[in-house]
């Protein structure tokens, strides 16, 4: 397991170096993927809020139907 982790870390380091060499240091990995991570987090937050709202509306409708009977 430790050997696999070491291989993964070395490949990740090589990827960072290759990315830095390709961009010439103008665009950093953290800058690009940090922004994308923010977009993903925002979309997940919107999805979660919509799901909670829909579940609340469904629960409200079920309770309302029970009170009619």
C-alpha positions in Angstrom: 0.0 0.0 0.0 2.8 2.4 0.9 4.5 1.7 -2.4 1.4 2.5 -4.3 1.0 5.8 -2.4 4.6 6.7 -3.2 4.1 6.0 -6.9 0.9 8.1 -6.8 2.8 11.0 -5.1 5.6 10.9 -7.6 3.3 10.9 -10.6 1.4 13.8 -9.1 4.6 15.7 -8.6 5.6 14.9 -12.2 2.2 16.2 -13.4 2.7 19.5 -11.5 6.1 20.0 -13.0 4.9 19.2 -16.5 2.0 21.6 -16.1 4.3 24.3 -14.8 6.7 23.7 -17.7 3.8 23.8 -20.3 2.3 27.0 -19.0 5.7 28.7 -18.3 4.5 29.5 -14.8 1.8 31.9 -16.1 -1.1 29.7 -15.1 -0.8 27.7 -11.9 -2.7 24.5 -11.3 -4.3 25.8 -8.1 -5.6 28.9 -9.9 -7.4 26.9 -12.6 -8.7 24.0 -10.5 -9.5 26.1 -7.5 -11.9 28.1 -9.6 -13.4 24.9 -11.0 -13.8 23.5 -7.5 -15.7 26.7 -6.5 -18.1 26.2 -9.4 -18.6 22.5 -8.5 -19.3 23.4 -4.9 -21.8 26.1 -5.9 -23.6 23.7 -8.2 -23.7 21.1 -5.4 -25.1 23.7 -3.0 -27.8 24.7 -5.5 -28.7 21.0 -6.0 -28.9 20.4 -2.2 -31.1 23.4 -1.6 -33.4 22.4 -4.4 -33.7 18.8 -3.1 -34.5 20.1 0.4 -37.1 22.4 -1.0 -38.8 19.7 -3.0 -38.8 17.3 -0.1 -40.3 19.9 2.1 -43.0 20.7 -0.4 -43.8 17.0 -0.8 -43.9 16.5 3.0 -46.2 19.5 3.3 -48.6 18.1 0.7 -48.7 14.7 2.4 -49.5 16.3 5.8 -52.2 18.5 4.2 -53.8 15.4 2.5 -53.8 13.6 5.9 -55.5 16.5 7.6 -58.3 16.5 4.9 -59.2 12.9 5.6 
